[in-house]
Amino acid sequence: MKELLDIMAKKFNQPLRMCISCRQRDAQIHLFRLQCFDSQLSLFRGSGRSFYLCKTCLADEKKAIKALMRQCKSGERDKFANILKEIIIDE
Ligand SMILES: [Zn+2]
């Protein structure tokens, strides 16, 4: 399946990105692009470092928060949970 995705991506010239939680690669359009600024989590706003989370991991709140806290080097679990909910609602 992974190989197939790679071939498809090359064929359609779609960049593959890796989910920070499950490390599965997928086309960028299937992933949520997020960023951390001063340990604040938000959707990517066009500048700075960003990272990706797939929809499957986003649906698994516990798993997603764990990966995000690691990525943002933050321990504010409740805050992240709230931001995550907002992101899901927006989508
Ligand atoms: Zn994932």
PDB file of the backbone (N, CA, C, O) and the ligand in Angstrom, with CONECT records:
HET     ZN  A 101       1
ATOM      1  N   MET A   1       0.839  -1.211   0.000  1.00  0.00           N
ATOM      2  CA  MET A   1       0.000   0.000   0.000  1.00  0.00           C
ATOM      3  C   MET A   1       0.870   1.255   0.000  1.00  0.00           C
ATOM      4  O   MET A   1       0.587   2.217  -0.714  1.00  0.00           O
ATOM      5  N   LYS A   2       1.911   1.235   0.793  1.00  0.00           N
ATOM      6  CA  LYS A   2       2.822   2.373   0.873  1.00  0.00           C
ATOM      7  C   LYS A   2       3.511   2.596  -0.480  1.00  0.00           C
ATOM      8  O   LYS A   2       3.653   3.723  -0.954  1.00  0.00           O
ATOM      9  N   GLU A   3       3.930   1.481  -1.077  1.00  0.00           N
ATOM     10  CA  GLU A   3       4.599   1.565  -2.371  1.00  0.00           C
ATOM     11  C   GLU A   3       3.657   2.150  -3.413  1.00  0.00           C
ATOM     12  O   GLU A   3       4.050   2.967  -4.246  1.00  0.00           O
ATOM     13  N   LEU A   4       2.433   1.723  -3.346  1.00  0.00           N
ATOM     14  CA  LEU A   4       1.430   2.213  -4.286  1.00  0.00           C
ATOM     15  C   LEU A   4       1.249   3.722  -4.126  1.00  0.00           C
ATOM     16  O   LEU A   4       1.168   4.458  -5.110  1.00  0.00           O
ATOM     17  N   LEU A   5       1.186   4.161  -2.888  1.00  0.00           N
ATOM     18  CA  LEU A   5       1.049   5.597  -2.619  1.00  0.00           C
ATOM     19  C   LEU A   5       2.227   6.376  -3.180  1.00  0.00           C
ATOM     20  O   LEU A   5       2.058   7.458  -3.743  1.00  0.00           O
ATOM     21  N   ASP A   6       3.412   5.821  -3.022  1.00  0.00           N
ATOM     22  CA  ASP A   6       4.614   6.474  -3.535  1.00  0.00           C
ATOM     23  C   ASP A   6       4.540   6.631  -5.048  1.00  0.00           C
ATOM     24  O   ASP A   6       4.863   7.682  -5.602  1.00  0.00           O
ATOM     25  N   ILE A   7       4.105   5.551  -5.704  1.00  0.00           N
ATOM     26  CA  ILE A   7       3.998   5.573  -7.166  1.00  0.00           C
ATOM     27  C   ILE A   7       2.957   6.599  -7.604  1.00  0.00           C
ATOM     28  O   ILE A   7       3.184   7.385  -8.524  1.00  0.00           O
ATOM     29  N   MET A   8       1.821   6.574  -6.930  1.00  0.00           N
ATOM     30  CA  MET A   8       0.745   7.522  -7.239  1.00  0.00           C
ATOM     31  C   MET A   8       1.223   8.954  -7.062  1.00  0.00           C
ATOM     32  O   MET A   8       0.945   9.824  -7.887  1.00  0.00           O
ATOM     33  N   ALA A   9       1.939   9.183  -5.981  1.00  0.00           N
ATOM     34  CA  ALA A   9       2.397  10.533  -5.674  1.00  0.00           C
ATOM     35  C   ALA A   9       3.347  11.034  -6.750  1.00  0.00           C
ATOM     36  O   ALA A   9       3.283  12.186  -7.179  1.00  0.00           O
ATOM     37  N   LYS A  10       4.228  10.141  -7.173  1.00  0.00           N
ATOM     38  CA  LYS A  10       5.176  10.530  -8.217  1.00  0.00           C
ATOM     39  C   LYS A  10       4.439  10.824  -9.513  1.00  0.00           C
ATOM     40  O   LYS A  10       4.721  11.795 -10.215  1.00  0.00           O
ATOM     41  N   LYS A  11       3.494   9.958  -9.800  1.00  0.00           N
ATOM     42  CA  LYS A  11       2.746  10.086 -11.037  1.00  0.00           C
ATOM     43  C   LYS A  11       1.977  11.405 -11.100  1.00  0.00           C
ATOM     44  O   LYS A  11       1.968  12.086 -12.125  1.00  0.00           O
ATOM     45  N   PHE A  12       1.347  11.743 -10.009  1.00  0.00           N
ATOM     46  CA  PHE A  12       0.537  12.962 -10.003  1.00  0.00           C
ATOM     47  C   PHE A  12       1.264  14.144  -9.385  1.00  0.00           C
ATOM     48  O   PHE A  12       0.699  15.214  -9.161  1.00  0.00           O
ATOM     49  N   ASN A  13       2.536  13.903  -9.120  1.00  0.00           N
ATOM     50  CA  ASN A  13       3.374  14.970  -8.613  1.00  0.00           C
ATOM     51  C   ASN A  13       2.847  15.568  -7.307  1.00  0.00           C
ATOM     52  O   ASN A  13       2.903  16.778  -7.088  1.00  0.00           O
ATOM     53  N   GLN A  14       2.347  14.702  -6.469  1.00  0.00           N
ATOM     54  CA  GLN A  14       1.853  15.176  -5.178  1.00  0.00           C
ATOM     55  C   GLN A  14       2.887  14.876  -4.103  1.00  0.00           C
ATOM     56  O   GLN A  14       3.348  13.741  -3.985  1.00  0.00           O
ATOM     57  N   PRO A  15       3.247  15.867  -3.334  1.00  0.00           N
ATOM     58  CA  PRO A  15       4.225  15.599  -2.285  1.00  0.00           C
ATOM     59  C   PRO A  15       3.643  14.713  -1.183  1.00  0.00           C
ATOM     60  O   PRO A  15       2.502  14.892  -0.758  1.00  0.00           O
ATOM     61  N   LEU A  16       4.448  13.759  -0.736  1.00  0.00           N
ATOM     62  CA  LEU A  16       4.017  12.920   0.372  1.00  0.00           C
ATOM     63  C   LEU A  16       4.530  13.529   1.671  1.00  0.00           C
ATOM     64  O   LEU A  16       5.655  14.024   1.743  1.00  0.00           O
ATOM     65  N   ARG A  17       3.701  13.483   2.670  1.00  0.00           N
ATOM     66  CA  ARG A  17       4.096  13.993   3.973  1.00  0.00           C
ATOM     67  C   ARG A  17       3.869  12.909   5.015  1.00  0.00           C
ATOM     68  O   ARG A  17       3.012  12.040   4.854  1.00  0.00           O
ATOM     69  N   MET A  18       4.649  12.978   6.081  1.00  0.00           N
ATOM     70  CA  MET A  18       4.547  11.947   7.104  1.00  0.00           C
ATOM     71  C   MET A  18       3.769  12.453   8.313  1.00  0.00           C
ATOM     72  O   MET A  18       3.982  13.565   8.795  1.00  0.00           O
ATOM     73  N   CYS A  19       2.867  11.611   8.785  1.00  0.00           N
ATOM     74  CA  CYS A  19       2.105  11.930   9.995  1.00  0.00           C
ATOM     75  C   CYS A  19       3.040  11.790  11.203  1.00  0.00           C
ATOM     76  O   CYS A  19       3.754  10.794  11.320  1.00  0.00           O
ATOM     77  N   ILE A  20       3.039  12.780  12.098  1.00  0.00           N
ATOM     78  CA  ILE A  20       3.959  12.750  13.244  1.00  0.00           C
ATOM     79  C   ILE A  20       3.567  11.683  14.257  1.00  0.00           C
ATOM     80  O   ILE A  20       4.379  11.303  15.101  1.00  0.00           O
ATOM     81  N   SER A  21       2.342  11.199  14.182  1.00  0.00           N
ATOM     82  CA  SER A  21       1.890  10.221  15.164  1.00  0.00           C
ATOM     83  C   SER A  21       2.121   8.780  14.703  1.00  0.00           C
ATOM     84  O   SER A  21       2.815   8.022  15.380  1.00  0.00           O
ATOM     85  N   CYS A  22       1.557   8.399  13.572  1.00  0.00           N
ATOM     86  CA  CYS A  22       1.670   7.006  13.116  1.00  0.00           C
ATOM     87  C   CYS A  22       2.801   6.820  12.106  1.00  0.00           C
ATOM     88  O   CYS A  22       3.148   5.689  11.764  1.00  0.00           O
ATOM     89  N   ARG A  23       3.368   7.908  11.634  1.00  0.00           N
ATOM     90  CA  ARG A  23       4.482   7.893  10.676  1.00  0.00           C
ATOM     91  C   ARG A  23       4.120   7.278   9.334  1.00  0.00           C
ATOM     92  O   ARG A  23       4.995   6.867   8.572  1.00  0.00           O
ATOM     93  N   GLN A  24       2.850   7.219   9.055  1.00  0.00           N
ATOM     94  CA  GLN A  24       2.400   6.795   7.731  1.00  0.00           C
ATOM     95  C   GLN A  24       2.529   7.993   6.802  1.00  0.00           C
ATOM     96  O   GLN A  24       2.309   9.138   7.196  1.00  0.00           O
ATOM     97  N   ARG A  25       2.890   7.700   5.572  1.00  0.00           N
ATOM     98  CA  ARG A  25       2.987   8.791   4.617  1.00  0.00           C
ATOM     99  C   ARG A  25       1.748   8.851   3.748  1.00  0.00           C
ATOM    100  O   ARG A  25       1.178   7.827   3.371  1.00  0.00           O
ATOM    101  N   ASP A  26       1.349  10.057   3.443  1.00  0.00           N
ATOM    102  CA  ASP A  26       0.166  10.246   2.619  1.00  0.00           C
ATOM    103  C   ASP A  26       0.311  11.553   1.837  1.00  0.00           C
ATOM    104  O   ASP A  26       1.161  12.387   2.146  1.00  0.00           O
ATOM    105  N   ALA A  27      -0.527  11.709   0.831  1.00  0.00           N
ATOM    106  CA  ALA A  27      -0.502  12.958   0.076  1.00  0.00           C
ATOM    107  C   ALA A  27      -0.885  14.105   1.004  1.00  0.00           C
ATOM    108  O   ALA A  27      -1.718  13.958   1.898  1.00  0.00           O
ATOM    109  N   GLN A  28      -0.266  15.224   0.769  1.00  0.00           N
ATOM    110  CA  GLN A  28      -0.451  16.383   1.645  1.00  0.00           C
ATOM    111  C   GLN A  28      -1.918  16.769   1.840  1.00  0.00           C
ATOM    112  O   GLN A  28      -2.320  17.192   2.924  1.00  0.00           O
ATOM    113  N   ILE A  29      -2.706  16.617   0.784  1.00  0.00           N
ATOM    114  CA  ILE A  29      -4.115  17.027   0.865  1.00  0.00           C
ATOM    115  C   ILE A  29      -4.919  16.193   1.855  1.00  0.00           C
ATOM    116  O   ILE A  29      -5.983  16.626   2.296  1.00  0.00           O
ATOM    117  N   HIS A  30      -4.432  15.000   2.214  1.00  0.00           N
ATOM    118  CA  HIS A  30      -5.160  14.150   3.153  1.00  0.00           C
ATOM    119  C   HIS A  30      -4.739  14.367   4.603  1.00  0.00           C
ATOM    120  O   HIS A  30      -5.244  13.711   5.514  1.00  0.00           O
ATOM    121  N   LEU A  31      -3.818  15.285   4.801  1.00  0.00           N
ATOM    122  CA  LEU A  31      -3.288  15.487   6.145  1.00  0.00           C
ATOM    123  C   LEU A  31      -3.608  16.892   6.648  1.00  0.00           C
ATOM    124  O   LEU A  31      -3.802  17.825   5.869  1.00  0.00           O
ATOM    125  N   PHE A  32      -3.654  17.011   7.957  1.00  0.00           N
ATOM    126  CA  PHE A  32      -3.828  18.326   8.553  1.00  0.00           C
ATOM    127  C   PHE A  32      -2.450  18.928   8.786  1.00  0.00           C
ATOM    128  O   PHE A  32      -1.568  18.299   9.371  1.00  0.00           O
ATOM    129  N   ARG A  33      -2.288  20.142   8.323  1.00  0.00           N
ATOM    130  CA  ARG A  33      -1.013  20.811   8.518  1.00  0.00           C
ATOM    131  C   ARG A  33      -1.134  21.730   9.735  1.00  0.00           C
ATOM    132  O   ARG A  33      -1.961  22.640   9.781  1.00  0.00           O
ATOM    133  N   LEU A  34      -0.286  21.456  10.703  1.00  0.00           N
ATOM    134  CA  LEU A  34      -0.349  22.197  11.958  1.00  0.00           C
ATOM    135  C   LEU A  34       0.990  22.855  12.235  1.00  0.00           C
ATOM    136  O   LEU A  34       2.000  22.538  11.607  1.00  0.00           O
ATOM    137  N   GLN A  35       0.979  23.760  13.169  1.00  0.00           N
ATOM    138  CA  GLN A  35       2.250  24.359  13.564  1.00  0.00           C
ATOM    139  C   GLN A  35       2.258  24.652  15.050  1.00  0.00           C
ATOM    140  O   GLN A  35       1.223  24.694  15.716  1.00  0.00           O
ATOM    141  N   CYS A  36       3.460  24.851  15.534  1.00  0.00           N
ATOM    142  CA  CYS A  36       3.652  25.196  16.931  1.00  0.00           C
ATOM    143  C   CYS A  36       4.436  26.481  16.996  1.00  0.00           C
ATOM    144  O   CYS A  36       5.501  26.600  16.390  1.00  0.00           O
ATOM    145  N   PHE A  37       3.920  27.432  17.719  1.00  0.00           N
ATOM    146  CA  PHE A  37       4.664  28.667  17.907  1.00  0.00           C
ATOM    147  C   PHE A  37       4.624  29.004  19.390  1.00  0.00           C
ATOM    148  O   PHE A  37       3.550  29.155  19.970  1.00  0.00           O
ATOM    149  N   ASP A  38       5.786  29.121  19.993  1.00  0.00           N
ATOM    150  CA  ASP A  38       5.859  29.331  21.447  1.00  0.00           C
ATOM    151  C   ASP A  38       5.025  28.298  22.204  1.00  0.00           C
ATOM    152  O   ASP A  38       4.295  28.631  23.138  1.00  0.00           O
ATOM    153  N   SER A  39       5.146  27.050  21.787  1.00  0.00           N
ATOM    154  CA  SER A  39       4.398  25.944  22.389  1.00  0.00           C
ATOM    155  C   SER A  39       2.888  26.083  22.235  1.00  0.00           C
ATOM    156  O   SER A  39       2.130  25.402  22.926  1.00  0.00           O
ATOM    157  N   GLN A  40       2.444  26.962  21.333  1.00  0.00           N
ATOM    158  CA  GLN A  40       1.023  27.106  21.043  1.00  0.00           C
ATOM    159  C   GLN A  40       0.701  26.329  19.772  1.00  0.00           C
ATOM    160  O   GLN A  40       1.353  26.506  18.742  1.00  0.00           O
ATOM    161  N   LEU A  41      -0.289  25.486  19.854  1.00  0.00           N
ATOM    162  CA  LEU A  41      -0.674  24.686  18.697  1.00  0.00           C
ATOM    163  C   LEU A  41      -1.735  25.410  17.882  1.00  0.00           C
ATOM    164  O   LEU A  41      -2.666  25.987  18.443  1.00  0.00           O
ATOM    165  N   SER A  42      -1.598  25.382  16.565  1.00  0.00           N
ATOM    166  CA  SER A  42      -2.637  25.952  15.708  1.00  0.00           C
ATOM    167  C   SER A  42      -2.543  25.329  14.321  1.00  0.00           C
ATOM    168  O   SER A  42      -1.600  24.602  14.012  1.00  0.00           O
ATOM    169  N   LEU A  43      -3.536  25.627  13.496  1.00  0.00           N
ATOM    170  CA  LEU A  43      -3.436  25.230  12.094  1.00  0.00           C
ATOM    171  C   LEU A  43      -2.324  26.055  11.458  1.00  0.00           C
ATOM    172  O   LEU A  43      -2.033  27.169  11.895  1.00  0.00           O
ATOM    173  N   PHE A  44      -1.722  25.509  10.447  1.00  0.00           N
ATOM    174  CA  PHE A  44      -0.608  26.199   9.798  1.00  0.00           C
ATOM    175  C   PHE A  44      -1.082  27.514   9.181  1.00  0.00           C
ATOM    176  O   PHE A  44      -2.085  27.560   8.468  1.00  0.00           O
ATOM    177  N   ARG A  45      -0.336  28.584   9.475  1.00  0.00           N
ATOM    178  CA  ARG A  45      -0.771  29.906   9.002  1.00  0.00           C
ATOM    179  C   ARG A  45       0.133  30.481   7.921  1.00  0.00           C
ATOM    180  O   ARG A  45       0.066  31.672   7.619  1.00  0.00           O
ATOM    181  N   GLY A  46       0.964  29.649   7.349  1.00  0.00           N
ATOM    182  CA  GLY A  46       1.716  30.108   6.183  1.00  0.00           C
ATOM    183  C   GLY A  46       3.186  30.378   6.390  1.00  0.00           C
ATOM    184  O   GLY A  46       3.921  30.545   5.417  1.00  0.00           O
ATOM    185  N   SER A  47       3.634  30.425   7.627  1.00  0.00           N
ATOM    186  CA  SER A  47       5.065  30.610   7.825  1.00  0.00           C
ATOM    187  C   SER A  47       5.536  29.837   9.047  1.00  0.00           C
ATOM    188  O   SER A  47       4.750  29.478   9.923  1.00  0.00           O
ATOM    189  N   GLY A  48       6.814  29.596   9.080  1.00  0.00           N
ATOM    190  CA  GLY A  48       7.388  28.868  10.200  1.00  0.00           C
ATOM    191  C   GLY A  48       7.381  27.379   9.957  1.00  0.00           C
ATOM    192  O   GLY A  48       6.992  26.915   8.885  1.00  0.00           O
ATOM    193  N   ARG A  49       7.809  26.635  10.949  1.00  0.00           N
ATOM    194  CA  ARG A  49       7.870  25.180  10.823  1.00  0.00           C
ATOM    195  C   ARG A  49       6.487  24.590  10.974  1.00  0.00           C
ATOM    196  O   ARG A  49       5.670  25.075  11.755  1.00  0.00           O
ATOM    197  N   SER A  50       6.239  23.555  10.229  1.00  0.00           N
ATOM    198  CA  SER A  50       4.930  22.916  10.342  1.00  0.00           C
ATOM    199  C   SER A  50       5.111  21.408  10.370  1.00  0.00           C
ATOM    200  O   SER A  50       6.192  20.889  10.095  1.00  0.00           O
ATOM    201  N   PHE A  51       4.041  20.723  10.706  1.00  0.00           N
ATOM    202  CA  PHE A  51       4.075  19.266  10.709  1.00  0.00           C
ATOM    203  C   PHE A  51       2.680  18.766  10.365  1.00  0.00           C
ATOM    204  O   PHE A  51       1.726  19.541  10.297  1.00  0.00           O
ATOM    205  N   TYR A  52       2.577  17.476  10.152  1.00  0.00           N
ATOM    206  CA  TYR A  52       1.327  16.914   9.646  1.00  0.00           C
ATOM    207  C   TYR A  52       0.757  15.846  10.564  1.00  0.00           C
ATOM    208  O   TYR A  52       1.484  15.107  11.228  1.00  0.00           O
ATOM    209  N   LEU A  53      -0.554  15.791  10.578  1.00  0.00           N
ATOM    210  CA  LEU A  53      -1.259  14.764  11.336  1.00  0.00           C
ATOM    211  C   LEU A  53      -2.363  14.210  10.431  1.00  0.00           C
ATOM    212  O   LEU A  53      -3.116  14.969   9.821  1.00  0.00           O
ATOM    213  N   CYS A  54      -2.450  12.888  10.354  1.00  0.00           N
ATOM    214  CA  CYS A  54      -3.469  12.304   9.475  1.00  0.00           C
ATOM    215  C   CYS A  54      -4.828  12.291  10.174  1.00  0.00           C
ATOM    216  O   CYS A  54      -4.923  12.460  11.389  1.00  0.00           O
ATOM    217  N   LYS A  55      -5.861  12.088   9.386  1.00  0.00           N
ATOM    218  CA  LYS A  55      -7.220  12.141   9.925  1.00  0.00           C
ATOM    219  C   LYS A  55      -7.488  11.011  10.916  1.00  0.00           C
ATOM    220  O   LYS A  55      -8.232  11.179  11.882  1.00  0.00           O
ATOM    221  N   THR A  56      -6.874   9.868  10.662  1.00  0.00           N
ATOM    222  CA  THR A  56      -7.059   8.725  11.561  1.00  0.00           C
ATOM    223  C   THR A  56      -6.511   9.056  12.949  1.00  0.00           C
ATOM    224  O   THR A  56      -7.157   8.791  13.963  1.00  0.00           O
ATOM    225  N   CYS A  57      -5.334   9.628  12.980  1.00  0.00           N
ATOM    226  CA  CYS A  57      -4.719   9.969  14.268  1.00  0.00           C
ATOM    227  C   CYS A  57      -5.450  11.125  14.940  1.00  0.00           C
ATOM    228  O   CYS A  57      -5.567  11.171  16.165  1.00  0.00           O
ATOM    229  N   LEU A  58      -5.932  12.044  14.137  1.00  0.00           N
ATOM    230  CA  LEU A  58      -6.663  13.183  14.687  1.00  0.00           C
ATOM    231  C   LEU A  58      -7.946  12.712  15.383  1.00  0.00           C
ATOM    232  O   LEU A  58      -8.382  13.295  16.375  1.00  0.00           O
ATOM    233  N   ALA A  59      -8.531  11.650  14.841  1.00  0.00           N
ATOM    234  CA  ALA A  59      -9.757  11.106  15.424  1.00  0.00           C
ATOM    235  C   ALA A  59      -9.479  10.391  16.745  1.00  0.00           C
ATOM    236  O   ALA A  59     -10.366  10.252  17.587  1.00  0.00           O
ATOM    237  N   ASP A  60      -8.251   9.944  16.910  1.00  0.00           N
ATOM    238  CA  ASP A  60      -7.857   9.272  18.140  1.00  0.00           C
ATOM    239  C   ASP A  60      -7.212  10.310  19.064  1.00  0.00           C
ATOM    240  O   ASP A  60      -5.997  10.510  19.049  1.00  0.00           O
ATOM    241  N   GLU A  61      -8.046  10.954  19.857  1.00  0.00           N
ATOM    242  CA  GLU A  61      -7.613  12.139  20.600  1.00  0.00           C
ATOM    243  C   GLU A  61      -6.390  11.893  21.481  1.00  0.00           C
ATOM    244  O   GLU A  61      -5.440  12.676  21.465  1.00  0.00           O
ATOM    245  N   LYS A  62      -6.417  10.814  22.241  1.00  0.00           N
ATOM    246  CA  LYS A  62      -5.306  10.519  23.152  1.00  0.00           C
ATOM    247  C   LYS A  62      -3.985  10.414  22.404  1.00  0.00           C
ATOM    248  O   LYS A  62      -2.969  10.983  22.803  1.00  0.00           O
ATOM    249  N   LYS A  63      -4.032   9.673  21.315  1.00  0.00           N
ATOM    250  CA  LYS A  63      -2.843   9.435  20.505  1.00  0.00           C
ATOM    251  C   LYS A  63      -2.363  10.746  19.874  1.00  0.00           C
ATOM    252  O   LYS A  63      -1.167  11.038  19.852  1.00  0.00           O
ATOM    253  N   ALA A  64      -3.307  11.518  19.369  1.00  0.00           N
ATOM    254  CA  ALA A  64      -2.971  12.773  18.702  1.00  0.00           C
ATOM    255  C   ALA A  64      -2.318  13.748  19.686  1.00  0.00           C
ATOM    256  O   ALA A  64      -1.298  14.361  19.373  1.00  0.00           O
ATOM    257  N   ILE A  65      -2.900  13.884  20.853  1.00  0.00           N
ATOM    258  CA  ILE A  65      -2.372  14.828  21.843  1.00  0.00           C
ATOM    259  C   ILE A  65      -0.967  14.439  22.268  1.00  0.00           C
ATOM    260  O   ILE A  65      -0.099  15.295  22.438  1.00  0.00           O
ATOM    261  N   LYS A  66      -0.753  13.143  22.437  1.00  0.00           N
ATOM    262  CA  LYS A  66       0.569  12.667  22.823  1.00  0.00           C
ATOM    263  C   LYS A  66       1.623  13.058  21.782  1.00  0.00           C
ATOM    264  O   LYS A  66       2.708  13.534  22.117  1.00  0.00           O
ATOM    265  N   ALA A  67       1.277  12.848  20.536  1.00  0.00           N
ATOM    266  CA  ALA A  67       2.206  13.185  19.452  1.00  0.00           C
ATOM    267  C   ALA A  67       2.423  14.695  19.376  1.00  0.00           C
ATOM    268  O   ALA A  67       3.537  15.162  19.138  1.00  0.00           O
ATOM    269  N   LEU A  68       1.357  15.440  19.580  1.00  0.00           N
ATOM    270  CA  LEU A  68       1.445  16.894  19.474  1.00  0.00           C
ATOM    271  C   LEU A  68       2.254  17.494  20.616  1.00  0.00           C
ATOM    272  O   LEU A  68       3.026  18.432  20.422  1.00  0.00           O
ATOM    273  N   MET A  69       2.065  16.939  21.809  1.00  0.00           N
ATOM    274  CA  MET A  69       2.827  17.446  22.955  1.00  0.00           C
ATOM    275  C   MET A  69       4.316  17.190  22.759  1.00  0.00           C
ATOM    276  O   MET A  69       5.159  18.010  23.123  1.00  0.00           O
ATOM    277  N   ARG A  70       4.619  16.038  22.177  1.00  0.00           N
ATOM    278  CA  ARG A  70       6.013  15.695  21.895  1.00  0.00           C
ATOM    279  C   ARG A  70       6.573  16.677  20.858  1.00  0.00           C
ATOM    280  O   ARG A  70       7.695  17.169  20.979  1.00  0.00           O
ATOM    281  N   GLN A  71       5.766  16.937  19.851  1.00  0.00           N
ATOM    282  CA  GLN A  71       6.191  17.805  18.760  1.00  0.00           C
ATOM    283  C   GLN A  71       6.397  19.247  19.243  1.00  0.00           C
ATOM    284  O   GLN A  71       7.348  19.912  18.830  1.00  0.00           O
ATOM    285  N   CYS A  72       5.523  19.716  20.098  1.00  0.00           N
ATOM    286  CA  CYS A  72       5.584  21.106  20.568  1.00  0.00           C
ATOM    287  C   CYS A  72       6.395  21.230  21.854  1.00  0.00           C
ATOM    288  O   CYS A  72       6.558  22.333  22.376  1.00  0.00           O
ATOM    289  N   LYS A  73       6.895  20.136  22.359  1.00  0.00           N
ATOM    290  CA  LYS A  73       7.642  20.129  23.613  1.00  0.00           C
ATOM    291  C   LYS A  73       6.854  20.841  24.712  1.00  0.00           C
ATOM    292  O   LYS A  73       7.369  21.711  25.414  1.00  0.00           O
ATOM    293  N   SER A  74       5.609  20.446  24.831  1.00  0.00           N
ATOM    294  CA  SER A  74       4.737  21.062  25.812  1.00  0.00           C
ATOM    295  C   SER A  74       4.010  19.978  26.607  1.00  0.00           C
ATOM    296  O   SER A  74       3.766  18.886  26.092  1.00  0.00           O
ATOM    297  N   GLY A  75       3.670  20.274  27.842  1.00  0.00           N
ATOM    298  CA  GLY A  75       2.975  19.298  28.664  1.00  0.00           C
ATOM    299  C   GLY A  75       1.549  19.698  28.985  1.00  0.00           C
ATOM    300  O   GLY A  75       0.911  19.122  29.866  1.00  0.00           O
ATOM    301  N   GLU A  76       1.054  20.702  28.252  1.00  0.00           N
ATOM    302  CA  GLU A  76      -0.279  21.213  28.577  1.00  0.00           C
ATOM    303  C   GLU A  76      -1.364  20.421  27.874  1.00  0.00           C
ATOM    304  O   GLU A  76      -1.943  20.862  26.881  1.00  0.00           O
ATOM    305  N   ARG A  77      -1.621  19.256  28.408  1.00  0.00           N
ATOM    306  CA  ARG A  77      -2.549  18.312  27.787  1.00  0.00           C
ATOM    307  C   ARG A  77      -3.955  18.886  27.574  1.00  0.00           C
ATOM    308  O   ARG A  77      -4.539  18.720  26.504  1.00  0.00           O
ATOM    309  N   ASP A  78      -4.490  19.556  28.589  1.00  0.00           N
ATOM    310  CA  ASP A  78      -5.863  20.079  28.499  1.00  0.00           C
ATOM    311  C   ASP A  78      -5.994  21.146  27.421  1.00  0.00           C
ATOM    312  O   ASP A  78      -6.966  21.187  26.666  1.00  0.00           O
ATOM    313  N   LYS A  79      -4.978  22.011  27.376  1.00  0.00           N
ATOM    314  CA  LYS A  79      -4.978  23.075  26.381  1.00  0.00           C
ATOM    315  C   LYS A  79      -4.945  22.491  24.971  1.00  0.00           C
ATOM    316  O   LYS A  79      -5.655  22.943  24.072  1.00  0.00           O
ATOM    317  N   PHE A  80      -4.108  21.485  24.808  1.00  0.00           N
ATOM    318  CA  PHE A  80      -4.002  20.849  23.506  1.00  0.00           C
ATOM    319  C   PHE A  80      -5.301  20.155  23.117  1.00  0.00           C
ATOM    320  O   PHE A  80      -5.711  20.178  21.956  1.00  0.00           O
ATOM    321  N   ALA A  81      -5.931  19.546  24.092  1.00  0.00           N
ATOM    322  CA  ALA A  81      -7.205  18.859  23.828  1.00  0.00           C
ATOM    323  C   ALA A  81      -8.243  19.848  23.318  1.00  0.00           C
ATOM    324  O   ALA A  81      -8.998  19.545  22.394  1.00  0.00           O
ATOM    325  N   ASN A  82      -8.279  21.044  23.930  1.00  0.00           N
ATOM    326  CA  ASN A  82      -9.237  22.067  23.504  1.00  0.00           C
ATOM    327  C   ASN A  82      -8.950  22.566  22.095  1.00  0.00           C
ATOM    328  O   ASN A  82      -9.862  22.712  21.280  1.00  0.00           O
ATOM    329  N   ILE A  83      -7.675  22.826  21.814  1.00  0.00           N
ATOM    330  CA  ILE A  83      -7.299  23.308  20.483  1.00  0.00           C
ATOM    331  C   ILE A  83      -7.631  22.260  19.438  1.00  0.00           C
ATOM    332  O   ILE A  83      -8.125  22.575  18.355  1.00  0.00           O
ATOM    333  N   LEU A  84      -7.354  21.007  19.777  1.00  0.00           N
ATOM    334  CA  LEU A  84      -7.623  19.898  18.863  1.00  0.00           C
ATOM    335  C   LEU A  84      -9.110  19.830  18.518  1.00  0.00           C
ATOM    336  O   LEU A  84      -9.480  19.616  17.363  1.00  0.00           O
ATOM    337  N   LYS A  85      -9.952  20.014  19.528  1.00  0.00           N
ATOM    338  CA  LYS A  85     -11.406  19.990  19.297  1.00  0.00           C
ATOM    339  C   LYS A  85     -11.812  21.100  18.348  1.00  0.00           C
ATOM    340  O   LYS A  85     -12.625  20.890  17.448  1.00  0.00           O
ATOM    341  N   GLU A  86     -11.240  22.293  18.550  1.00  0.00           N
ATOM    342  CA  GLU A  86     -11.555  23.429  17.671  1.00  0.00           C
ATOM    343  C   GLU A  86     -11.156  23.130  16.234  1.00  0.00           C
ATOM    344  O   GLU A  86     -11.892  23.439  15.296  1.00  0.00           O
ATOM    345  N   ILE A  87      -9.998  22.533  16.073  1.00  0.00           N
ATOM    346  CA  ILE A  87      -9.516  22.211  14.727  1.00  0.00           C
ATOM    347  C   ILE A  87     -10.452  21.224  14.053  1.00  0.00           C
ATOM    348  O   ILE A  87     -10.772  21.379  12.874  1.00  0.00           O
ATOM    349  N   ILE A  88     -10.892  20.218  14.781  1.00  0.00           N
ATOM    350  CA  ILE A  88     -11.785  19.205  14.212  1.00  0.00           C
ATOM    351  C   ILE A  88     -13.121  19.832  13.834  1.00  0.00           C
ATOM    352  O   ILE A  88     -13.681  19.514  12.784  1.00  0.00           O
ATOM    353  N   ILE A  89     -13.636  20.720  14.678  1.00  0.00           N
ATOM    354  CA  ILE A  89     -14.923  21.377  14.408  1.00  0.00           C
ATOM    355  C   ILE A  89     -14.813  22.264  13.165  1.00  0.00           C
ATOM    356  O   ILE A  89     -15.707  22.271  12.319  1.00  0.00           O
ATOM    357  N   ASP A  90     -13.712  23.008  13.063  1.00  0.00           N
ATOM    358  CA  ASP A  90     -13.489  23.878  11.896  1.00  0.00           C
ATOM    359  C   ASP A  90     -13.492  23.115  10.595  1.00  0.00           C
ATOM    360  O   ASP A  90     -13.967  23.610   9.573  1.00  0.00           O
ATOM    361  N   GLU A  91     -12.957  21.900  10.635  1.00  0.00           N
ATOM    362  CA  GLU A  91     -12.895  21.094   9.409  1.00  0.00           C
ATOM    363  C   GLU A  91     -14.247  20.508   9.184  1.00  0.00           C
ATOM    364  O   GLU A  91     -14.451  19.786   8.208  1.00  0.00           O
TER     365      GLU A  91
HETATM  366 ZN    ZN A 101      -1.360   9.302  11.634  1.00  0.00          ZN2+
END
